[in-house]
Amino acid sequence: MTQTSTSFNVHIQTKLLEEKKAHLLLLTYQIREAVAKQQFAIHSKIVEETPQTHNVSAFELSKMFSPEQVIIIDQYWTAYRSYFESHWLNKSGQIKSLFRGHQINLDSEFGQLHHTSVLLVN
């Protein structure tokens, strides 16, 4: 391989990582926005459309972000996945659209969803 083609390949790989980083950040913002909306009313369709994974390898993450940022990203996605599974899936694995209770009652289904939504957004 010539130096020019090697340089070009490095340039392409760098640009590809930049695109993946931008895509990952957009997915993360999409999740945050969906969760933020749950603080005020139930928007099951929005949650249903959120990504469940970012499909970026640990190696790629390490090339895009600092070690501290990788930890934060992993923690956020793990927290979202837990939130999604705990609050949004029924026993059949379907998205819930109805929640019992009231948002100010933390012992109710809706209250727990509301409270956890606030925590995840902040």
N, C-alpha and C positions, 0 to 999 in steps of 0.2 A: 504494500500500500504506500502511496506517496504521501508526503507531508500534507499536501493540499487536501487529499481525500480524507486523511485522518482528521485534519482540522475541520473539514466539512461535517464528518460524522460526529465529532464532539459538539459542534454547533447544533446539529439536528437533535442530538440527545439532550442537550441543555434546553432547547426550545420545547421539546416534548415534555420534559419534567416541569417546565414553567406552565405549560398547558394543563398538565395533570394537577398541579398545585392549584391553579385557578379553578379547575373543575371541582376539586375536593372542597375548596373554600365555599364555592357556590352551593354544593350539596349540604354542607354544614349550616350555612345561612338559611337554606330552605327548611331544614329541620328546625332550627331555632325559631323561624317565623311561624311554622306550623304549631309548635308548642306554645309560643306566645299567644296565638289566637285562642288557645284553649283556656286561657285565664279569664276570658270574658264570656264565652259561649262554646258549645260543643260544635266542632267542625270535623266530623269524622271523615269526610271525603278528603280533606286536606291531609289528614294524618295517613289515610290509606295510600295516598300518592307519594308519601315521603320515601326517600331511599332507605333501605335497611342496611346497606353496606356501601363503603366507598370504593372497594375493589382496588385499593392501592396497597402494594406490598410494603412490608416493614422496611425492606431495603430502599424502596423508592421514597418512603416517608423520611428516612434518615438522610437522603440526598436533598430533600426539599426544605426540611425544618431542623431547628436545633433539637438536641435531645430533650430539653424541657418542653418544647412545643409538641414533639411527638407524643410525649406522655399525656399532655393536656388533650390533644386530639383523640388519642386512644380512650382516655377516660370519658370524654364527652360522648363519643360514639357508643361506648359501653353503657353509659348512663342512659342514653336515649333508647338503646335496644331494650334495656331493662324496663324503662318507662313504658315503651310500646307493648312489650309482652305482658307486663303487670296490669296495665290499665286499659289497653285497647283491644286485646284479643279475648274472645270468649272461649269457653271450653272446647269449642269445635275449631278454634283457630281462625274464626271470622272476626272482622272488625266490628266492634260494638258501635251502636249509634244512640243507644239509650242508657242513661246512667241514673241509678236510684239516688234519692236524697237531694240535698241542697249544697251549694258550693261553700257555704260557711260552716256546715256541719262536717268536721273532719272524720267523723265516724261513718259517714256515708260514702258511697262509691263516687259520687260527683264531687264531694268535698275533698276526698283523697286525690282525685284527678286534678282538681284545681290547685291544691296545695303543692303537689309534685310538679305541676306545670310551672308554677311560680319559681320553685327551687331550681328547676332545670334551666330556665331562662336566665336567672340571675347567676 
